[in-house]
Amino acid sequence: MLQSSLPAVPLLLPRHPSSFPATWSPRHNSKSRSPRSCLVQEEPDRAVEPEREPPPRRVSTQLNRWSRARSIRSGRRIDWPALRKKTAPPPSPAPPPSSPPSEASVRPSVAGEGTEGDGEDDESELMEGKAIYMVSDGTGWTAEHSVNAALGQFEHCLVDRICPVNTHLFSGVEDMDRLMEIIKQAAKEGALLLYTLADPDMAEYAKQACKVWGVPSADILRPITEAIATHLGVAPSGIPRGAAGAPLTAEYFKRIEAIDFTIKQDDGAKPQNLDRAHIVLVGVSRTGKTPLSIYLAQKGYKVANVPIVMGVDLPKTLFEINQEKIFGLTINPVILQTIRKARAKSLGFGSEMRSNYSEMDHVREELEYANKIFTQNPTWPVIEVTGKAIEETAAIVVRMYHDRRQKCLMPRISKRFVVFSGNMR
Amino acid sequence: MLQSSLPAVPLLLPRHPSSFPATWSPRHNSKSRSPRSCLVQEEPDRAVEPEREPPPRRVSTQLNRWSRARSIRSGRRIDWPALRKKTAPPPSPAPPPSSPPSEASVRPSVAGEGTEGDGEDDESELMEGKAIYMVSDGTGWTAEHSVNAALGQFEHCLVDRICPVNTHLFSGVEDMDRLMEIIKQAAKEGALLLYTLADPDMAEYAKQACKVWGVPSADILRPITEAIATHLGVAPSGIPRGAAGAPLTAEYFKRIEAIDFTIKQDDGAKPQNLDRAHIVLVGVSRTGKTPLSIYLAQKGYKVANVPIVMGVDLPKTLFEINQEKIFGLTINPVILQTIRKARAKSLGFGSEMRSNYSEMDHVREELEYANKIFTQNPTWPVIEVTGKAIEETAAIVVRMYHDRRQKCLMPRISKRFVVFSGNMR
């Protein structure tokens, strides 16, 4: 049945001659038809906003809304002619010519919660969101990170739920069989396939198979890898990261040590160790000191954070250490109150304690107290964290940290790559 | 002097007509001549291995070594003909034709420690390593992450110090003047420039300016962004992430909460909360439970970790919660002993305590004890962490976590993008 309508991918590679396309067994088919189990789950790190209903289809207003959002935000004209050409008129979500069946039943539902979404083809696709498959021979974090960053360019339509997107990460894909299964599934779902595959055979296979199956695809790291290869005059190894093992480099131990240190120094603990920190963060409760510290620790910085609490003296050592390590954090009082209210609720504070913590008068007073301290210590840069994600504040801290050490006109963060085991593909 | 030899970049954009190329002031020049202050610093998160001397130049053996490393690791032939063509013969590090001066004095030293590296041109370039400039209009984390991942493909030569690489991150680059300064500096240093610039004007400017100045370059996210734009039928906003502000989404609070939770649950604390965790890690000391927990928390998972210590009972609640959340960690005893010895040294343990903690007999006995517990709890998957970076173990845990919840044949981690504020460019 299904198999017969799927074109065979030309045999590009000699390594697994017997493995495809025959491995596409009915077992896989029947299982992948089960729409409930394989798609969107409530994800701990993604907001699903269950209370909001998806709006009705309004494809034609996409560009209008986008223009509006853009002009509101930037107030100026942006031209992306190449893409405009590609994207207008918006491509229909019809399956590619040589590609798999459009039987509604094989397109799994993404509505989650066990609903059977085998309804109208395009309707359900729009309601469900378009699928992006990320395929990696390693951890998949690079694919995830890059796709997240690229999706930042489509927030104007994602936020409105006009073009909902579902991403699906397939990590540790190391053999052709599995790769082929995923590409077939992508064809069935009408997904875009973005991949990072170190093995050039695998990458070439993915490219060709996607072409044959009508799956739009792109190699995430290829342009960078090629640019670096040409720059260094060295061919890439073609070996997935981690395959070589041995992350027990000095850097590895440093990162672990930074995390251990940072956890122990959280929330003003052990002020006697402040001089051992690379970075010291100072601010009132809920200015994001802890998550910021942890984020920086993952990058190898030993971070201590010291809370500012009215009526509690800051530790004496704070004023004795190198003052260039210290960064103040401040925040808009209205936002802080919102955050604190949420926090008090989640901690189940009683009404009395809550008022002291999140009442506007108290919030303002505490921020003024903090600002007074910052004024008395003018060498501490004060970072306004309102509206900033942790990553953004971290970027500012790291930039200033290096600027202060480097003291040069063109601020940059330089690293020497000799041995490293940083982020994995 | 210098300015006159630099070709003017054609004026592509009307926005900053007066700003270039006249802004290349002598002030910048003289400062950038100071080799000490602007380049490689000892980086908290990079191992520099000061004791190893850089080997003499052996360019001609690069490919040999690469082949050797490759065949040792993989035992099979890898063909990358396109790159082979590009990379052989290795390009000379000579400055591009239309490009800036080759005066040795303007190429800053990257040897660090205040050495003046104004020596022989090629010699010093080889000793210093080739420069890769990463330019971002945002945090720069995406550029850093992608370049790290791509450099994983060149470990065979980085490890040998045959092609040392120095990366330089320029984040928050939002105007043309600064962009031009950086590109000029890249030309002077003979650097490769990799960029993520959301504004299409900026991206186009970078591309053209690099062309004119002979700087090899690549747009890191362009292929993904274009593929997504075509897939969604929506043009990218052209607005850097973070410009819109407001990361106070439900997801943001979830991530913060996960980090707070995870820190509080570190090292077996508060066993009464184990049922509130998404993931519970169990293992002996120094199997990486803490950094792994923190890494997973950053991705939004609430993680608790429970140490296995001989003579100390595991908390009763561990056996009462959903057993599918629990993951055991194990490690090779020889590696564990190495790690523990380093740990004991850094903590300044006395010899008696140290022996108990890191003596081989004790290490083996404790791992056997842990394995007995794992055998008694067969629903806990046991992950061998030897030779794995935190990111790799995390990928396995996350994959299994989702597999267990999804129970489908094609394991994948699915997310719905409606509102998000994930990793920043």
Interface residues (C-beta under 8 A of the other chain):
Chain A: R27 H28 K31 S32 S34 S37 C38 L39 V40 Q41 E43 P44 D45 R46 A47 V48 E49 R52 V59 Q62 L63 W66 A69 R70 R73 S74 I78 D79 W80 A82 L83 R84 K86 T87 P90 P91 V110 G112 G129 K130 I132 Y133 G138 T139 G140 W141 T142 H145 S146 V147 N148 A149 A150 L151 G152 Q153 F154 E155 H156 C157 L158 V159 R161 C163 P164 V165 N166 T167 H168 L169 F170 S171 G172 E181 I182 Q185 L192 L194 T196 A198 D199 P200 D201 P216 S217 A218 D219 I220 L221 R222 P223 I224 T225 E226 A227 I228 A229 T230 H231 L232 G233 V234 A235 P236 S237 G238 I239 R241 G242 A243 A244 G245 A246 P247 L248 T249 A250 E251 Y252 F253 K254 R255 I256 E257 A258 I259 D260 I263 D266 H278 G288 T290 P291 I294 Y295 A297 Q298 K299 G300 Y301 K302 I335 T338 I339 A342 S346 T386 G387 K388 A389 I390 E391 E392 A394 A395 I396 R399 H402 R405 Q406 K407 C408 L409 M410 P411 R412 I413 S414 K415 R416 F417 V418 V419 F420 S421 G422 N423 M424 R425
Chain B: R27 H28 K31 S32 S34 S37 C38 L39 V40 Q41 E43 P44 D45 R46 A47 V48 E49 R52 V59 Q62 L63 W66 A69 R70 R73 S74 I78 D79 W80 A82 L83 R84 K86 T87 P89 P90 P91 V110 G112 G129 K130 I132 Y133 G138 T139 G140 W141 T142 H145 S146 V147 N148 A149 A150 L151 G152 Q153 F154 E155 H156 C157 L158 V159 R161 I162 C163 P164 V165 N166 T167 H168 L169 F170 S171 G172 E181 I182 Q185 L192 L194 T196 A198 D199 P200 D201 P216 S217 A218 D219 I220 L221 R222 P223 I224 T225 E226 A227 I228 A229 T230 H231 L232 G233 V234 A235 P236 S237 G238 I239 R241 G242 A243 A244 G245 A246 P247 L248 T249 A250 E251 Y252 F253 K254 R255 I256 E257 A258 I259 D260 I263 D266 H278 G288 T290 P291 I294 Y295 A297 Q298 K299 G300 Y301 K302 I335 T338 I339 A342 S346 T386 G387 K388 A389 I390 E391 E392 A394 A395 I396 R399 H402 R405 Q406 K407 C408 L409 M410 P411 R412 I413 S414 K415 R416 F417 V418 V419 F420 S421 G422 N423 M424 R425
